[in-house]
Amino acid sequence: MSKIDFSVILNLLQQRANRPLSLKEIQETLDLSAGERKAIGKILKSMVKDGTLVQLKGGRFALPRKINLVVGTISVHRDGYGFVAPVDNKSQDVFVPARHVRPAMHGDMVVVRLERSLRTGRPEGRVIRVEQRAYQTLVGRYQADHGVGYVSPVDPHLQDDLLIPPGAAGDAKPGQMVLVEIESYPGYSRGAVGRISEVLGDARDPEVETRIAAIQFNLPYEFSPEAMAEASKVALTVGKMELAGREDLRHLNFMTIDGETAKDFDDAVAISRLDGGYRLWVAIADVSHYVTSGSVIDQEALERGTSVYFPGTCLPMLPEALSNGICSLNPQVDRLVLVAELDFDASGQRVGLRFCQAVMHSRARLTYTTVAAILVDEDPEVRAEQPSLVADLEVMRELAELRITCRHQRGSLDFDLPEAQIHLNTKGHPESIVRTERNLAHRLIEEFMLAANEAVATWLVQQREPMIFRVHEAPSEGKLAAFQEFIAYFNQGISLPAEGVKPKLLQEFLEQVAGQPEEHVINHVLLRSLPQAYYSVNNLGHFGLAADNYCHFTSPIRRYPDLMVHRILKNRLAPGQSNTPGQSNTPGQSNTPGQSNTQGQSFEPIIEMPLKEIAQSSSTTERRAMEAERDIVKLKKCQFMADKVGENFSGMITSVHAFGFFAELQDIYVEGLVHVSSLDDDFYQYEEERHRLIGMNRRREFSIGTPIEVRVHKVDLDRREIDFCLVEEYNQSRGARYEKRGKLKPKSRRTKRKSRKA
C-alpha cells in the first residue's frame, strides 16, 4: 500500500521545506518507490487544482500562505471590487480593490498576492493568476454602437461588456438577448471577446425570461430524450396488478388542498373523529414506485434537486407525464400513495402512528380560497358545492388548531410573513402584485404536513435507519448578542442562558411583543438572525420548529430528499403491511417493480451515491432554485413598476444599510432602494447595531418600520433594481426643476453600473 497521500505532501511543504520544491525534489526528499514517484505527480496536480497548493514558475510547488499567496474564489461586487474566499476556509476573505481584479471575472478561482495598500496601509489582494474560469458561456443583451458589437451581461457581478467581433454576431439584432461563448478572457488591459452562439429572443418574452434564468443559475432546462422516453413508457392509469400488497383506502374522503395555479398534487388528507381524539391520514404520492433508483429520470431528478417555480411557469423535477400525471393526486382517479396514519388525543398530541403503501381516490381538488370560504367565511354557496367534505373540513380545523397550540407550547417559531403574489395577463406580463397572507386553510395543510414529516423522521430514528434530515441549527451567539442589543433600544430584552438559547425562549418573546408598534421590526430582525435550514445525514434537530426529529417526506414530486425518504421508509416496511411503532417489519412478498422479496434485504437499492452527498447536493440545488425564483420575482416587480416612474407612494422601511435603506410600498408588494446619496439634508451615519441611518447634524433617523412617502425614481430591468427617492427630498432638490425642464439626460450603461453603492 502506498505511503503517499495529501497529508504527507502537506507535512513536507509545511514543516520540512524552507522553500518551494520541484517535483523531482519532492520525490527525492520522500524517498519514494518507482510506483510512488509516478503517482505523486497526479496527486500534486490534484492539489493545485483544488487550491491546496500553487505551482510557481519553473514547476515548483508551495503552500500559498508560505509565499504570501491566497487561493480562492473571487466574488466581484457590482462596484468593481471583490473578495476572495480562501479554499481552506481557515482564513478571512481577502479584499481586492477594483484596479487589481483583472484578469479575473466573478466566480473564478484565482491566486492573489497579499499586499498592503499604499493609501491606507491595510492588507489587500492583487489577482496574479486565474486558476479556473467560472464562465464558458454567459447571457446578455446584444448591442451595436458605431458598427462595434458588444454584449452586456445580465449578471450584475459581471461589470464589463464582451466585444463581439465582426462576423461573430450571427443573426442577432440589437436589443435581443443572446447566449455568448467566451473566446478570450479579459487580460490586465483588455476586455473579454465572445461569439454569439444562440439568439434567445426578446427580453420581454416570458419564455425567454425563463430560459435566461435557467442559463444564469445553471438550472437544467429540458429533460434528455432518454428521460422523456422513460416517461413515455409509464402507464397513464393505475393497473390492477399494481394494487397487490397495498391497502385499499379508496373509501376514505381524501381531498387535496393547494393554490389556484397548482398542477402537481403531492399530498391528500382525510380525517375521522375517534373516541377522545382524531385519526388523520396523510397520503403522499408514491413517486418511488414509478421512478426507479438509478434510472435516467432519477439521475436527472437528482441533478435538478427540486422543481423551480416562476410566476406562470415551472421547471419541474420530474417529466410532466409523472409530475402532473400519474404521480399527481388528481381528483376522481385512483393513485398509489405512501400513507402516514396518525392518531391524536383530545389535546392534539400524537399518540399513535402507522405507515402503509396504499391506493386512494381523491374526492375533490380544493383550493386554499375555497377552504377559507367554507371554514372562515362560512359561505353557504361554497359549502353547498362540497356537502360531503364540509364536516371533515370542520374536524380538520379542530385538529389543526390543537396542533398549532401544541407547537407553540413547545416553542416552535411562526413568523407568518406575507409573500408576493404576481398576477399575469395573457401575455405573461404582470398586471398586479399583492401580498398573500396565510389563511386558516394554509395553516391547516401546513400543520398536517409538519406532523407527517416529524412522525416519519421520529419512527426512522427509532429504527436507527440512516436517512436525510431537514435540519435547522440554533442562531450563533454573535447573532443573538446583536439581536439582544437591537431590542434593547425598544426597552425590550431577553436573558440568554449559558447553556444556549432554546426556541421556546424566542417564541415567548415574540408573543410578548405581539401587537406592539415594534412587533414588525423585531420579527424582521429576528428572522434575519436565524441560519438557513438545510439537508444533512446528521440529526441536528430543527430549531425553528422546536423538533428533535424532522425530515421532508410530503413533496416527492418536487423535492428529491422527499423521494429518498420514501425509499428509505419503504425499505423498512413489508409490502402490503404497515409498521408497528418501535418495531421493524419483516419483508414479505411484493409485485412492486424493483423490489426484492428476500427477508433481510432492501427491496430496491436506494442509490449508488452516498446519502451525505445527496443531502449536500439537495441543499445546493435548493439554494440555486431559491436564487432563481427571487431573480424572476424581482424582474416581474421591475416590469410592473417600469411605467410608474415619477409616481408617489406610501411605504415603510424594511431594512437599512450603509448605502441606504429599502422601503416596501403600502399598496403594491414591491420594495425599492432609497440611496443615501439622495438624502441631501444632512450627512448620514450608519449604526449597524441599531439598524438605522441617523443624520449627524439634524439627528433625523431612518430605521426599520419607519413610514415614509417615496417617489419612483428609476427602474432598471437588467439589474432588477427599483430606486426610490423621498418625496420631500425630491420636491426640494434642483433635480425636480431640471426634470420639469427636460434637461435630465439618461445615464449611460457604464455610469448606471457605477452609480449604485449597494
Order of alpha helices (4+ residues) and beta strands (2+ residues): alpha-beta-alpha-alpha-beta-beta-beta-beta-beta-beta-beta-beta-beta-beta-beta-beta-alpha-alpha-beta-beta-beta-beta-alpha-alpha-beta-beta-beta-beta-alpha-alpha-alpha-beta-beta-alpha-beta-alpha-alpha-alpha-beta-alpha-alpha-beta-beta-beta-beta-beta-beta-beta-beta-alpha-alpha-alpha
